[in-house]
């Protein structure tokens, strides 16, 4: 088993520190998770900080599997690339994950808002509604409380169907993303590039599968689940940012193609 490499070791320590700290200070999820840019809780540093945050206790599996993958695949890649190049690749894949996830959310949001365009809400009113706590808008009997949002919706003659669409749009704006999974998927993609015939296995698939088949397979599953859980193709959701996974993999794939063409022509890739 390969020893942990220096940058991977530091990333493991940082992730663990973030995880422990976020359990001690739960409000940190409001500042360090990645929110949609139109959310009042969005901040630019979340593009980086979200990849060091993980699901709160007792969901220990989230950070456990990500850190195990970081150790397993990251150490192998850092061994060949060196620390600086590996860190650049890792962070870039995490950013790629954030960008694709945000882009998909944008398309979903625009699709939902098209259905309420007839309300002719001002930009300020729409911003207020999308950032509202919908659970606090109603009393115990299910009737909307008097307030600024109620006045706006009544004046716009909002129907129940349109209100449901606004709630769906609000869920998109207020959703958050956490985890290193996007960067990890970039590492998986790079590993498949460099070691295509290395045999990998999941716990529930005991038969080893070569990396060049294993990685595209799990990406296909993520893509399928992402479309299935997307509001563009139906209601519901999995609670997993599947398109962030795909974004990290795409970023990794594009960088590997570039490096293969421009920097590693003298090395073997198969």
Rosetta blueprint (number, residue, H / E / L):
1 X L
2 X L
3 X L
4 X L
5 X L
6 X H
7 X H
8 X H
9 X H
10 X H
11 X H
12 X H
13 X H
14 X H
15 X H
16 X H
17 X H
18 X H
19 X H
20 X H
21 X H
22 X H
23 X H
24 X H
25 X L
26 X L
27 X L
28 X H
29 X H
30 X H
31 X H
32 X H
33 X L
34 X E
35 X E
36 X L
37 X L
38 X L
39 X L
40 X L
41 X L
42 X L
43 X L
44 X L
45 X L
46 X H
47 X H
48 X H
49 X H
50 X H
51 X H
52 X H
53 X L
54 X L
55 X L
56 X L
57 X L
58 X L
59 X L
60 X L
61 X H
62 X H
63 X H
64 X H
65 X H
66 X H
67 X H
68 X H
69 X H
70 X H
71 X H
72 X H
73 X H
74 X H
75 X H
76 X H
77 X H
78 X H
79 X H
80 X H
81 X H
82 X L
83 X H
84 X H
85 X H
86 X H
87 X H
88 X H
89 X H
90 X H
91 X H
92 X H
93 X H
94 X H
95 X H
96 X H
97 X H
98 X H
99 X H
100 X H
101 X H
102 X H
103 X H
104 X H
105 X H
106 X H
107 X H
108 X H
109 X H
110 X H
111 X H
112 X H
113 X H
114 X H
115 X L
116 X L
117 X H
118 X H
119 X H
120 X L
121 X L
122 X L
123 X H
124 X H
125 X H
126 X H
127 X H
128 X H
129 X H
130 X H
131 X L
132 X L
133 X L
134 X H
135 X H
136 X H
137 X L
138 X E
139 X L
140 X L
141 X L
142 X L
143 X L
144 X E
145 X L
146 X L
147 X L
148 X H
149 X H
150 X H
151 X H
152 X H
153 X H
154 X H
155 X H
156 X L
157 X L
158 X L
159 X L
160 X H
161 X H
162 X H
163 X H
164 X H
165 X H
166 X H
167 X H
168 X H
169 X H
170 X H
171 X H
172 X H
173 X H
174 X H
175 X L
176 X E
177 X E
178 X L
179 X L
180 X L
181 X H
182 X H
183 X H
184 X H
185 X H
186 X H
187 X H
188 X H
189 X H
190 X H
191 X H
192 X H
193 X H
194 X H
195 X L
196 X L
197 X L
198 X L
199 X E
200 X E
201 X E
202 X E
203 X L
204 X L
205 X E
206 X E
207 X E
208 X E
209 X E
210 X E
211 X H
212 X H
213 X H
214 X H
215 X H
216 X H
217 X H
218 X H
219 X H
220 X H
221 X H
222 X H
223 X H
224 X H
225 X H
226 X H
227 X H
228 X H
229 X H
230 X L
231 X L
232 X L
233 X L
234 X L
235 X L
236 X L
237 X L
238 X L
239 X L
240 X L
241 X L
242 X H
243 X H
244 X H
245 X H
246 X H
247 X H
248 X H
249 X H
250 X H
251 X H
252 X H
253 X H
254 X H
255 X H
256 X H
257 X H
258 X H
259 X H
260 X H
261 X H
262 X H
263 X L
264 X L
265 X L
266 X L
267 X L
268 X L
269 X L
270 X L
